[in-house]
Amino acid sequence: MEKIDIIEGLLYVAGDLGLNEKQLIEHVPITREQLYNEVEKFNKPHLLISYHDDMFYLTTSKSMEKYINRLLSDKPKGRLSQASLEVLSIIAYNQPVSRSDVEELRGIASDGPVSTLVNKGLIKKTQVEDERANYFVTTEHFLQVFGLKTINDLPEQEDEKEQEEMELFFNSLQTEEKND
């Protein structure tokens, strides 16, 4: 495999974060001079390797902009259904929790909402020692979306006022997901 192909692959995986010069030199392996020569010679239609200071990024060409914008505008809105919000609330406050526990609390099958939440990266499956069933817990992405440092920062469920705050909190996901 050519060094430029390795550089391209690494930058693709790094995404918007990019990689710095040191990381590329360490993982390719390549000298600093070779790195810049390879980047200057990079020639793929509609893909560019750009760099600023010591950070490198794989980007698309300007001619791809209209196609990318079209794709992004077709992206379904990130809103969660009421059922998904209910399931998310149950999991957040009772984790780890099995699918059957969620369904028992809701009184209805929850396959769809659970699948939606897994696909959005808000919950994930986990194993509990000495248990056969899969259990669900919230993810780091869940904490980021809700601006929480830890799961302990969730609002308490003590009285009606706090219950209303909790509903507002989970409804804010609809606003957060719209902005993503």
C-alpha positions as CSV (number, residue, x, y, z in Angstrom):
1,M,0.0,0.0,0.0
2,E,1.3,3.4,-0.9
3,K,2.0,5.9,1.9
4,I,-0.5,8.4,0.5
5,D,-3.2,5.8,0.6
6,I,-2.5,5.2,4.3
7,I,-2.5,9.0,4.9
8,E,-5.9,9.3,3.1
9,G,-7.4,6.4,5.1
10,L,-6.2,7.8,8.4
11,L,-7.6,11.2,7.6
12,Y,-10.9,9.7,6.5
13,V,-11.2,8.0,9.9
14,A,-10.2,11.1,11.8
15,G,-13.0,13.1,10.1
16,D,-13.5,16.7,11.1
17,L,-10.9,16.4,13.9
18,G,-8.1,15.8,11.5
19,L,-4.7,14.5,12.5
20,N,-1.6,16.5,13.4
21,E,1.8,16.1,11.7
22,K,3.2,14.1,14.6
23,Q,0.4,11.5,14.4
24,L,0.8,11.0,10.7
25,I,4.5,10.7,10.9
26,E,4.2,8.2,13.7
27,H,1.5,6.0,12.1
28,V,2.5,6.0,8.4
29,P,5.7,5.9,9.0
30,I,7.0,8.8,7.0
31,T,9.4,11.7,7.4
32,R,8.1,15.3,7.6
33,E,9.4,16.1,4.2
34,Q,7.9,13.0,2.6
35,L,4.6,13.8,4.3
36,Y,4.4,17.2,2.7
37,N,5.5,15.9,-0.7
38,E,2.9,13.2,-0.6
39,V,0.2,15.6,0.3
40,E,1.2,18.1,-2.4
41,K,1.0,15.2,-5.0
42,F,-2.3,13.9,-3.7
43,N,-4.7,13.9,-6.7
44,K,-8.1,12.4,-6.4
45,P,-11.2,13.9,-8.1
46,H,-13.3,15.8,-5.5
47,L,-11.1,14.9,-2.5
48,L,-8.4,17.2,-1.1
49,I,-6.0,17.0,1.7
50,S,-5.7,20.4,3.3
51,Y,-3.5,21.4,6.2
52,H,-3.4,24.4,8.6
53,D,-0.6,24.8,11.0
54,D,0.3,21.2,11.7
55,M,-3.2,19.7,11.3
56,F,-4.2,17.7,8.2
57,Y,-7.8,17.1,7.0
58,L,-9.4,15.1,4.2
59,T,-12.1,17.4,2.6
60,T,-14.2,17.4,-0.5
61,S,-13.8,19.8,-3.4
62,K,-16.0,22.9,-3.8
63,S,-17.7,21.2,-6.8
64,M,-19.1,18.6,-4.4
65,E,-20.8,21.2,-2.2
66,K,-24.2,21.2,-3.9
67,Y,-24.5,17.4,-3.7
68,I,-23.4,17.3,-0.1
69,N,-25.9,20.0,0.8
70,R,-28.7,18.2,-1.0
71,L,-27.9,15.0,0.9
72,L,-27.8,16.8,4.2
73,S,-31.1,18.6,3.6
74,D,-32.7,15.2,2.9
75,K,-31.5,13.8,6.2
76,P,-34.5,13.0,8.4
77,K,-35.0,15.3,11.3
78,G,-33.5,14.2,14.5
79,R,-36.7,14.3,16.6
80,L,-37.6,11.5,18.9
81,S,-41.1,10.2,19.2
82,Q,-42.9,10.3,22.5
83,A,-42.4,6.6,22.8
84,S,-38.6,6.9,22.3
85,L,-38.5,9.7,24.9
86,E,-40.3,7.5,27.4
87,V,-38.0,4.6,26.8
88,L,-35.0,6.9,27.0
89,S,-36.2,8.2,30.4
90,I,-36.8,4.7,31.7
91,I,-33.3,3.6,30.7
92,A,-31.6,6.8,32.0
93,Y,-33.2,6.5,35.4
94,N,-33.1,2.7,35.9
95,Q,-29.9,1.6,34.1
96,P,-28.9,-1.0,33.5
97,V,-32.4,-2.1,32.4
98,S,-33.6,-5.0,30.2
99,R,-36.0,-4.7,27.3
100,S,-38.6,-6.7,29.3
101,D,-38.2,-4.3,32.2
102,V,-38.8,-1.3,29.9
103,E,-41.9,-3.0,28.4
104,E,-43.2,-3.9,31.8
105,L,-42.9,-0.2,33.0
106,R,-44.5,1.1,29.7
107,G,-47.0,-1.6,29.4
108,I,-46.3,-1.9,25.6
109,A,-43.7,-3.4,23.3
110,S,-40.7,-1.2,22.9
111,D,-38.7,-2.7,20.1
112,G,-39.0,0.3,17.8
113,P,-38.1,3.0,20.3
114,V,-35.2,0.9,21.6
115,S,-33.9,0.4,18.1
116,T,-34.2,4.1,17.3
117,L,-32.3,5.0,20.5
118,V,-29.5,2.5,19.7
119,N,-29.2,3.8,16.1
120,K,-28.9,7.4,17.4
121,G,-26.2,6.4,19.8
122,L,-28.1,7.4,22.9
123,I,-28.2,3.9,24.4
124,K,-26.2,0.7,24.0
125,K,-26.5,-2.9,25.0
126,T,-24.4,-4.2,27.9
127,Q,-24.1,-7.5,29.7
128,V,-24.8,-7.9,33.4
129,E,-22.9,-10.6,35.2
130,D,-24.8,-13.8,35.7
131,E,-27.7,-12.6,33.5
132,R,-28.6,-13.9,30.1
133,A,-30.7,-11.0,28.9
134,N,-29.2,-7.9,27.2
135,Y,-29.4,-4.7,29.3
136,F,-29.4,-1.1,28.1
137,V,-27.5,1.9,29.4
138,T,-27.1,5.4,28.2
139,T,-24.0,6.4,26.3
140,E,-21.4,9.2,26.4
141,H,-23.3,10.7,23.4
142,F,-26.5,10.8,25.6
143,L,-24.5,12.8,28.2
144,Q,-23.2,15.2,25.5
145,V,-26.6,15.8,23.9
146,F,-28.1,16.7,27.3
147,G,-25.0,18.6,28.6
148,L,-24.4,16.3,31.5
149,K,-21.1,15.4,33.0
150,T,-22.4,12.2,34.6
151,I,-25.6,10.3,34.8
152,N,-25.9,11.6,38.4
153,D,-26.6,15.1,37.0
154,L,-30.1,14.0,35.8
155,P,-32.9,15.9,37.5
156,E,-34.4,14.1,40.5
157,Q,-37.9,12.6,40.2
158,E,-39.3,13.7,43.6
159,D,-42.3,16.0,43.0
160,E,-44.5,17.2,40.2
161,K,-42.5,20.4,39.6
162,E,-39.4,18.3,39.2
163,Q,-41.4,15.9,37.0
164,E,-42.2,18.8,34.7
165,E,-38.6,19.8,34.7
166,M,-37.6,16.3,33.7
167,E,-40.2,16.3,30.8
168,L,-38.8,19.7,29.6
169,F,-35.3,18.2,29.9
170,F,-36.1,15.2,27.7
171,N,-38.1,17.3,25.3
172,S,-35.0,19.4,24.8
173,L,-33.6,16.5,22.9
174,Q,-35.9,17.4,20.0
175,T,-34.3,20.8,19.9
176,E,-30.8,19.4,20.3
177,E,-31.3,16.8,17.6
178,K,-32.6,19.4,15.2
179,N,-29.4,21.4,15.5
180,D,-27.2,18.4,14.9
